[in-house]
Structure formats: C-alpha cells, structure tokens
Amino acid sequence: MEKDAYVAQLEKRIQELENHNRDAYTEKLEAMIENLKKQVDNLTEIILLMRRQKFGSSSEKTPRVVLDGQLNLFNEAELEYVPEIEEPIVKVSEGYK
C-alpha cells in the first residue's frame, strides 16, 4: 500500500505542476495579448494621424479670420455708412437737343 500511496502522491504532484505550468502559460499569453492590443492601438493612431496629414485640411489654407479681415478692406462704404444722413438728390439732365 505504501507504493500505491506514493504513486498517488506523485500523480497528484504531477497534476499540480501541470496546472501551475498551464496557469503560467495562460498568464504569459494574456500578457502577450495586452501587448499586442497596445501595438494595434498605437498603429491605429499613427494611421489616423497620417490620414489627417494627407487628406485633412491643408496647412497652407488661410484661416477664416484673416480672410474676413482682408475682405473688409474693400468694405469701406459699408463701414462709413451713417443711416441718419440723407442721401443727396440727383437731378437728371437731358443733354443737348
């Protein structure tokens, strides 16, 4: 019986070691999965940035604020307009007969 008990104890120990090895292997695989997820996230971010650089708004476009300022250079009449002042009366003259 001692032999059977010893064999049973050895089999139990082997089972424990296999479970431990399996657990360690599982943890290693989970760490690899997390690492790969981080790499995918980084690469996805790089792709998005490169797409924005290539297909996004051009860096050479003039901002709207500057455009409005430049376009206002030609709006002197509208800026100087005072609604309280009467418009001048225009006389129509018929030229020579």
Stockholm file with secondary structure:
# STOCKHOLM 1.0

chainA/1-97         MEKDAYVAQLEKRIQELENHNRDAYTEKLEAMIENLKKQVDNLTEIILLMRRQKFGSSSEKTPRVVLDGQLNLFNEAELEYVPEIEEPIVKVSEGYK
#=GR chainA/1-97 SS CHHHHHHHHHHHHHHHHHHHHHHHHHHHHHHHHHHHHHHHHHHHHHHHHHHHHHHSCCTTSCCHHHHHHHHGGGCHHHHHCCTTSCCCCCCCCCCCC
#=GC SS_cons        CHHHHHHHHHHHHHHHHHHHHHHHHHHHHHHHHHHHHHHHHHHHHHHHHHHHHHHSCCTTSCCHHHHHHHHGGGCHHHHHCCTTSCCCCCCCCCCCC
//
